[in-house]
Structure formats: C-alpha cells, structure tokens
Amino acid sequence: MTIPENSLLSKIKRSSEILSIHNLLIFNRSGICIYGISFTDLFRLEQEQLISSYFTALMSFTNELIGDKIKTLEMGGGVKLTIFERSNLIYGLLCDTDENLIMLENIISKLHIKFIRYVKKNHVKTDLEYIYDDDLDYLVKEIIKEMSSKEYDLEKEEKVIKYLKSIKSNDQLNDIILLTDGGKILYSSARNKTSLRKILKEVDFRIKICNNSILKLFYTSKDNELIFSEYFNEKYLIILVFDSKTKFGVAEFYLHRIVNKIRGHLEE
C-alpha cells in the first residue's frame, strides 16, 4: 500500500527511546538521596538499594566535577551511570550504554528547572527530606517523554537511507552514521557493533553545545581516523569517518555534499 505524500500516517513520534533510561536519582551535596524514580522494570530498586548500590560510585565522581561537566561510569552489562551537577544537586541517570549524551544533558537541564520550582513551591528541605509524590513522578515522566519524542517523516527518511546506502566506501570515506538528536541510529555502514560503539563514544565526548545547537566537529580519533560530523535540521546528526590520509578539504567537501543531499530529500 502506498502512503499519500501528505498523509499523517507517514509521520511518527519516536518515544521508544525512553525505554533505554532506567532510573533517575537525585542527591544533595551531602550525598543524601532525596528523590528516585524507575522508568523500566529492569532496575526497579528500593530507596535503600539506590543509596547502597550507587552512592559510592556517584560521590567518587562528583568530587572531580567542575561546573556542568558530565561524568559517566560504565556499570557493565550494557548499562552506564551518567552524572550531572546542577547548582547544589547531583543528578544520576542509569541508562543503556548507547544512550546519547546530548539527549541526556538536555533532559537533565529541563528536569532541574522543573525540580527547583517544585522544591520552592512545596517548601522541600533538600538537605534531609526524601520526596514521595505521585504528581512529581508524573511530571518527571512527562518531561522525559516529551524530550525523547519528536515527529519524523518516515517516508522521507527511507529516501535518505536509500541515498546513504548508495554511497560506496572508498579509500577516503570509511563509514557513514546517521542518528536522530535523541541518539536513535537510522543508518550505519560501520563494520560491526563494536566499531559503531567506539565511534559513537568518541563523538559523544566531543560534542560542543552552543545556543542549544551542536557545532560541526572535525578531529582525529584514537584509531587515527578523521571524523567529521554535523547537526542539521534540528533533528539529525551525521558522522563521516575518513582514512587518516584524507585531506581536510576533501573531507569537508564530502560532508557538505552529503548533508545538502539529505536536506534535499527531507524538504521534498
């Protein structure tokens, strides 16, 4: 069945990405857990377990935090604990290893604003009080659902993926990866999952945020590959991996041409 060009059926809001975030923990500067919530049943923990299992790891990392710097602790089993410091509070997200740091940071930034308003409105003493509130639970879940859901045109994305598949790797261009800003992988030509994770991990820690926009990135990886990436249309991140011998100008030309071609498909 062919879907009409203007049909709403050709668009979808991807909210399934929320499933890879398992728990949110909020600590005060004294190390007291003042709030915790589970989003999945994979790591449904009681308050005592939250403190005993994650407090030591969390506080050892927060001692090294400067400002809004992010720290990530690999927990094993495909799970990581990502830690953010905001004012006098420490936020920890337990999520899948592949979860995108850009989305996580945006979620925490919005959560922090809402949480501070809640604390002031309800006169919560964050130095010693643990919060139990179904209304707050609902607010937190709605924020994460909203932040991890955007409308995408699946029909046009299929055209983009078809175009990317038509690009053959050569002596200069090794791999192409296309992601949503929520971290969902739409296309990858990487050889295997290990190679893909290595590339994404490098890009995650080099993303620069400027006025809520991700700047272009140009750098050499640990494997001596040249990596170019660009965020575009406020929804997508393209990553191109080149051989180390590729000239900078050639790599930039490839990036410019591919991004413009993708935009053309999305705007048809």
Buried (B, 14 or more C-beta within 10 A) or exposed (E): EEEEEEEEEBEBEBBEBBEBBBBBBBBBBEEBBBBBBBBBEBBEBEEEEBBEBBBEBBBEBBEEBEEEEBBBBEBEEEBBBBBBBBEEBBBBBBBBBBBBBBBBBBBBBBBBEBBBEBBEEEEBEBEEBEBEEEEBBEBBBEBBBBBBBBEBBEBBBEBBBEBBEEBEEEEBBBBBBBBBBBBBBBBBBBEEEEBBEBBBBBBBEBBEBEEEEBBBBBEEBEEEBBBBBBBBEEBBBBBBBBBEEBEEEEBBEBBEEBBEBBBEBBEE
